[in-house]
């Protein structure tokens, strides 16, 4: 079914100067996708009038009329976008299935769902401590499009309430894991939310840090405990491997006590039993002649103790 529509209003306001104009320059046709009618797919064409702005002082000599039913630069009606979002969210159907049913691209239907979800979901609760981390949603996928193959990024950036005085809650998700996605998500929040964030906890990520400095210049940046301990464990492993190469001229094997007990070196010291601690002392005495592995293990444990401290005076004393 082919339908040609035109607005009934004779005048429209110039978006530059606000002057009303009824002088028509031309009436180009624009293809617009809309909901089906009586079970038939509608081929909707909008005769979108171009009007002349009459004041000579206005830099915009002409402009296209606008309507609330179709957003500017959009080829979909508002009601079709809302129907796409409701069809995806209100059923177990895939985005691709709903998109194919209405003759739109997957990305168009997905953007409609994301836009509607932003309106449906409540605004994030302001928090003084914001946590940011990456999450892998699935494996890498390659999508075939008209311009060729495109890699689908499986990474998401999660934003959580990291205030230790409250129960942690997921505040939002953003596609990607770059500084741009951090800035974009924070730009969507209210000024009160951004002003209330005093500390942002992240992993050791330079892109995240750059995005935070741009969006929240007043906030302090901290690295979370998990990633600090993981960096310390990586340091212990690097020292153990280097000592093995220097002392033995090869990698560690099952014949080397330090390699056999490498997981014990990475375990939390306060969780080791007395028997395990004695075994660790024997391993270091037999396979660590320079005491470098033991020193690295001690630094890692001191870091864990520092991170576990809660009293400010105790923290200052340990530092």
NUDOVO-367433 format. One record per residue (C-alpha): residue number from 1; residue in one letter; x, y, z. Coordinates in steps of 0.1 Angstrom, whole numbers, padded with zeros to 4 digits, always signed. Example, Ala and Ser with C-alpha at 12.3 -4.5 7.8 and 13.67 -1.06 7.14 Angstrom:
BEGIN
[1,A,[+0123,-0045,+0078]]
[2,S,[+0137,-0011,+0071]]
END
This chain:
BEGIN
[1,X,[+0000,+0000,+0000]]
[2,X,[+0015,+0033,-0011]]
[3,X,[+0004,+0064,+0008]]
[4,X,[+0016,+0100,+0003]]
[5,X,[+0010,+0125,+0032]]
[6,X,[+0015,+0162,+0037]]
[7,X,[+0010,+0184,+0067]]
[8,X,[-0021,+0206,+0069]]
[9,X,[-0004,+0235,+0087]]
[10,X,[+0003,+0263,+0062]]
[11,X,[+0030,+0280,+0082]]
[12,X,[+0062,+0268,+0100]]
[13,X,[+0088,+0285,+0121]]
[14,X,[+0124,+0289,+0110]]
[15,X,[+0146,+0269,+0134]]
[16,X,[+0173,+0297,+0131]]
[17,X,[+0153,+0329,+0137]]
[18,X,[+0118,+0317,+0146]]
[19,X,[+0100,+0336,+0119]]
[20,X,[+0069,+0320,+0105]]
[21,X,[+0068,+0314,+0068]]
[22,X,[+0042,+0300,+0044]]
[23,X,[+0062,+0306,+0012]]
[24,X,[+0070,+0271,-0003]]
[25,X,[+0102,+0266,-0022]]
[26,X,[+0096,+0230,-0032]]
[27,X,[+0080,+0198,-0020]]
[28,X,[+0105,+0169,-0021]]
[29,X,[+0092,+0134,-0013]]
[30,X,[+0108,+0115,+0016]]
[31,X,[+0103,+0078,+0022]]
[32,X,[+0093,+0070,+0058]]
[33,X,[+0087,+0036,+0074]]
[34,X,[+0055,+0033,+0094]]
[35,X,[+0034,+0006,+0111]]
[36,X,[+0014,-0018,+0089]]
[37,X,[-0022,-0010,+0082]]
[38,X,[-0049,-0037,+0080]]
[39,X,[-0022,-0063,+0079]]
[40,X,[-0005,-0047,+0049]]
[41,X,[+0030,-0031,+0048]]
[42,X,[+0026,+0006,+0042]]
[43,X,[+0049,+0024,+0017]]
[44,X,[+0047,+0059,+0033]]
[45,X,[+0059,+0089,+0014]]
[46,X,[+0060,+0123,+0031]]
[47,X,[+0058,+0154,+0009]]
[48,X,[+0081,+0174,+0031]]
[49,X,[+0078,+0211,+0022]]
[50,X,[+0109,+0233,+0020]]
[51,X,[+0099,+0268,+0031]]
[52,X,[+0117,+0302,+0024]]
[53,X,[+0128,+0322,+0054]]
[54,X,[+0118,+0358,+0044]]
[55,X,[+0140,+0380,+0067]]
[56,X,[+0171,+0390,+0048]]
[57,X,[+0191,+0390,+0081]]
[58,X,[+0185,+0353,+0087]]
[59,X,[+0216,+0332,+0076]]
[60,X,[+0193,+0303,+0068]]
[61,X,[+0176,+0311,+0035]]
[62,X,[+0153,+0280,+0035]]
[63,X,[+0144,+0252,+0059]]
[64,X,[+0124,+0220,+0059]]
[65,X,[+0093,+0217,+0080]]
[66,X,[+0092,+0195,+0110]]
[67,X,[+0065,+0173,+0127]]
[68,X,[+0063,+0157,+0161]]
[69,X,[+0054,+0123,+0145]]
[70,X,[+0088,+0120,+0127]]
[71,X,[+0120,+0132,+0145]]
[72,X,[+0145,+0153,+0124]]
[73,X,[+0167,+0133,+0101]]
[74,X,[+0148,+0101,+0109]]
[75,X,[+0132,+0077,+0084]]
[76,X,[+0110,+0061,+0110]]
[77,X,[+0079,+0074,+0127]]
[78,X,[+0077,+0077,+0164]]
[79,X,[+0050,+0051,+0167]]
[80,X,[+0070,+0026,+0147]]
[81,X,[+0100,+0031,+0170]]
[82,X,[+0079,+0026,+0201]]
[83,X,[+0063,-0005,+0186]]
[84,X,[+0097,-0020,+0178]]
[85,X,[+0109,-0014,+0214]]
[86,X,[+0077,-0029,+0229]]
[87,X,[+0077,-0059,+0206]]
[88,X,[+0113,-0068,+0216]]
[89,X,[+0110,-0060,+0253]]
[90,X,[+0076,-0075,+0258]]
[91,X,[+0083,-0109,+0243]]
[92,X,[+0111,-0135,+0239]]
[93,X,[+0116,-0126,+0202]]
[94,X,[+0151,-0117,+0189]]
[95,X,[+0159,-0082,+0177]]
[96,X,[+0166,-0096,+0143]]
[97,X,[+0132,-0113,+0140]]
[98,X,[+0113,-0081,+0150]]
[99,X,[+0135,-0060,+0126]]
[100,X,[+0129,-0083,+0097]]
[101,X,[+0091,-0083,+0103]]
[102,X,[+0090,-0045,+0100]]
[103,X,[+0116,-0042,+0072]]
[104,X,[+0142,-0023,+0092]]
[105,X,[+0179,-0030,+0100]]
[106,X,[+0190,-0048,+0132]]
[107,X,[+0208,-0017,+0144]]
[108,X,[+0177,+0005,+0139]]
[109,X,[+0155,-0019,+0160]]
[110,X,[+0183,-0021,+0186]]
[111,X,[+0186,+0016,+0189]]
[112,X,[+0149,+0020,+0193]]
[113,X,[+0150,-0006,+0222]]
[114,X,[+0179,+0012,+0239]]
[115,X,[+0163,+0046,+0235]]
[116,X,[+0130,+0033,+0250]]
[117,X,[+0148,+0015,+0278]]
[118,X,[+0164,+0048,+0288]]
[119,X,[+0129,+0063,+0293]]
[120,X,[+0114,+0032,+0310]]
[121,X,[+0142,+0026,+0335]]
[122,X,[+0146,+0048,+0365]]
[123,X,[+0174,+0073,+0367]]
[124,X,[+0205,+0060,+0384]]
[125,X,[+0207,+0068,+0421]]
[126,X,[+0234,+0094,+0429]]
[127,X,[+0264,+0079,+0447]]
[128,X,[+0296,+0094,+0461]]
[129,X,[+0317,+0063,+0449]]
[130,X,[+0312,+0052,+0414]]
[131,X,[+0327,+0019,+0402]]
[132,X,[+0335,+0012,+0365]]
[133,X,[+0347,-0021,+0350]]
[134,X,[+0345,-0040,+0318]]
[135,X,[+0323,-0070,+0311]]
[136,X,[+0326,-0094,+0283]]
[137,X,[+0290,-0102,+0272]]
[138,X,[+0298,-0129,+0246]]
[139,X,[+0324,-0141,+0221]]
[140,X,[+0335,-0119,+0191]]
[141,X,[+0311,-0120,+0162]]
[142,X,[+0314,-0108,+0126]]
[143,X,[+0283,-0093,+0110]]
[144,X,[+0279,-0091,+0072]]
[145,X,[+0266,-0057,+0061]]
[146,X,[+0261,-0040,+0027]]
[147,X,[+0296,-0024,+0031]]
[148,X,[+0313,-0056,+0041]]
[149,X,[+0321,-0075,+0073]]
[150,X,[+0320,-0057,+0106]]
[151,X,[+0334,-0069,+0139]]
[152,X,[+0308,-0068,+0167]]
[153,X,[+0324,-0057,+0200]]
[154,X,[+0315,-0081,+0228]]
[155,X,[+0326,-0058,+0255]]
[156,X,[+0304,-0037,+0278]]
[157,X,[+0313,-0011,+0304]]
[158,X,[+0294,-0015,+0337]]
[159,X,[+0287,+0013,+0361]]
[160,X,[+0279,+0003,+0397]]
[161,X,[+0273,+0020,+0431]]
[162,X,[+0306,+0012,+0449]]
[163,X,[+0297,+0031,+0481]]
[164,X,[+0308,+0007,+0509]]
[165,X,[+0280,+0020,+0532]]
[166,X,[+0254,+0007,+0508]]
[167,X,[+0246,-0024,+0489]]
[168,X,[+0262,-0023,+0455]]
[169,X,[+0238,-0019,+0426]]
[170,X,[+0242,-0018,+0388]]
[171,X,[+0235,+0017,+0376]]
[172,X,[+0240,+0013,+0339]]
[173,X,[+0258,-0003,+0309]]
[174,X,[+0275,+0012,+0279]]
[175,X,[+0287,-0006,+0248]]
[176,X,[+0325,-0008,+0244]]
[177,X,[+0353,-0003,+0269]]
[178,X,[+0369,+0031,+0259]]
[179,X,[+0371,+0065,+0274]]
[180,X,[+0344,+0077,+0250]]
[181,X,[+0318,+0053,+0263]]
[182,X,[+0325,+0065,+0298]]
[183,X,[+0321,+0101,+0288]]
[184,X,[+0290,+0093,+0269]]
[185,X,[+0273,+0075,+0297]]
[186,X,[+0282,+0102,+0323]]
[187,X,[+0270,+0129,+0299]]
[188,X,[+0235,+0113,+0299]]
[189,X,[+0232,+0116,+0337]]
[190,X,[+0219,+0146,+0355]]
[191,X,[+0243,+0174,+0367]]
[192,X,[+0234,+0164,+0403]]
[193,X,[+0246,+0129,+0397]]
[194,X,[+0279,+0140,+0382]]
[195,X,[+0285,+0166,+0410]]
[196,X,[+0278,+0140,+0437]]
[197,X,[+0305,+0116,+0425]]
[198,X,[+0336,+0122,+0446]]
[199,X,[+0356,+0090,+0439]]
[200,X,[+0357,+0067,+0408]]
[201,X,[+0370,+0032,+0413]]
[202,X,[+0384,+0015,+0381]]
[203,X,[+0409,-0011,+0370]]
[204,X,[+0443,+0002,+0358]]
[205,X,[+0428,+0014,+0325]]
[206,X,[+0443,+0046,+0308]]
[207,X,[+0412,+0050,+0285]]
[208,X,[+0388,+0049,+0315]]
[209,X,[+0410,+0073,+0334]]
[210,X,[+0410,+0098,+0305]]
[211,X,[+0372,+0096,+0301]]
[212,X,[+0367,+0102,+0338]]
[213,X,[+0391,+0132,+0339]]
[214,X,[+0371,+0147,+0310]]
[215,X,[+0337,+0141,+0324]]
[216,X,[+0344,+0144,+0361]]
[217,X,[+0374,+0166,+0366]]
[218,X,[+0367,+0171,+0403]]
[219,X,[+0365,+0134,+0411]]
[220,X,[+0394,+0113,+0425]]
[221,X,[+0404,+0081,+0407]]
[222,X,[+0412,+0049,+0426]]
[223,X,[+0421,+0014,+0415]]
[224,X,[+0400,-0014,+0430]]
[225,X,[+0414,-0040,+0454]]
[226,X,[+0409,-0069,+0431]]
[227,X,[+0431,-0055,+0403]]
[228,X,[+0458,-0043,+0427]]
[229,X,[+0461,-0078,+0442]]
[230,X,[+0462,-0093,+0407]]
[231,X,[+0490,-0069,+0397]]
[232,X,[+0509,-0080,+0429]]
[233,X,[+0504,-0117,+0420]]
[234,X,[+0517,-0110,+0385]]
[235,X,[+0547,-0094,+0400]]
[236,X,[+0554,-0125,+0422]]
[237,X,[+0550,-0148,+0391]]
[238,X,[+0574,-0126,+0371]]
[239,X,[+0600,-0127,+0399]]
[240,X,[+0597,-0165,+0402]]
[241,X,[+0601,-0171,+0365]]
[242,X,[+0631,-0147,+0363]]
[243,X,[+0648,-0164,+0392]]
[244,X,[+0643,-0198,+0376]]
[245,X,[+0658,-0186,+0343]]
[246,X,[+0688,-0170,+0361]]
[247,X,[+0695,-0199,+0385]]
[248,X,[+0686,-0229,+0362]]
[249,X,[+0689,-0215,+0327]]
[250,X,[+0654,-0227,+0318]]
[251,X,[+0618,-0225,+0327]]
[252,X,[+0604,-0241,+0359]]
[253,X,[+0593,-0277,+0358]]
[254,X,[+0578,-0303,+0381]]
[255,X,[+0613,-0309,+0395]]
[256,X,[+0614,-0274,+0409]]
[257,X,[+0596,-0268,+0443]]
[258,X,[+0588,-0232,+0435]]
[259,X,[+0570,-0241,+0402]]
[260,X,[+0551,-0270,+0419]]
[261,X,[+0539,-0247,+0446]]
[262,X,[+0533,-0216,+0424]]
[263,X,[+0496,-0214,+0432]]
[264,X,[+0505,-0214,+0469]]
[265,X,[+0526,-0183,+0463]]
[266,X,[+0496,-0165,+0449]]
[267,X,[+0472,-0176,+0477]]
[268,X,[+0463,-0152,+0505]]
[269,X,[+0488,-0157,+0533]]
[270,X,[+0462,-0154,+0561]]
[271,X,[+0442,-0182,+0545]]
[272,X,[+0471,-0207,+0545]]
[273,X,[+0471,-0233,+0572]]
[274,X,[+0501,-0237,+0596]]
[275,X,[+0511,-0268,+0575]]
[276,X,[+0510,-0248,+0543]]
[277,X,[+0530,-0220,+0558]]
[278,X,[+0557,-0245,+0568]]
[279,X,[+0557,-0260,+0533]]
[280,X,[+0561,-0225,+0519]]
[281,X,[+0591,-0219,+0541]]
[282,X,[+0607,-0251,+0529]]
[283,X,[+0600,-0242,+0492]]
[284,X,[+0616,-0208,+0496]]
[285,X,[+0646,-0223,+0515]]
[286,X,[+0652,-0248,+0487]]
[287,X,[+0644,-0229,+0456]]
[288,X,[+0651,-0192,+0464]]
[289,X,[+0688,-0188,+0471]]
[290,X,[+0687,-0150,+0465]]
[291,X,[+0655,-0145,+0486]]
[292,X,[+0639,-0126,+0458]]
[293,X,[+0608,-0147,+0455]]
[294,X,[+0603,-0145,+0493]]
[295,X,[+0607,-0107,+0492]]
[296,X,[+0582,-0104,+0463]]
[297,X,[+0557,-0126,+0483]]
[298,X,[+0562,-0104,+0513]]
[299,X,[+0555,-0073,+0494]]
[300,X,[+0523,-0088,+0480]]
[301,X,[+0511,-0098,+0515]]
[302,X,[+0519,-0063,+0529]]
[303,X,[+0498,-0049,+0501]]
[304,X,[+0469,-0072,+0509]]
[305,X,[+0471,-0063,+0546]]
[306,X,[+0471,-0026,+0537]]
[307,X,[+0440,-0030,+0515]]
[308,X,[+0422,-0049,+0542]]
[309,X,[+0429,-0022,+0568]]
[310,X,[+0399,+0001,+0577]]
[311,X,[+0412,+0023,+0604]]
[312,X,[+0427,+0055,+0590]]
[313,X,[+0454,+0056,+0617]]
[314,X,[+0463,+0019,+0609]]
[315,X,[+0465,+0027,+0572]]
[316,X,[+0488,+0057,+0578]]
[317,X,[+0510,+0036,+0600]]
[318,X,[+0513,+0008,+0574]]
[319,X,[+0521,+0034,+0547]]
END
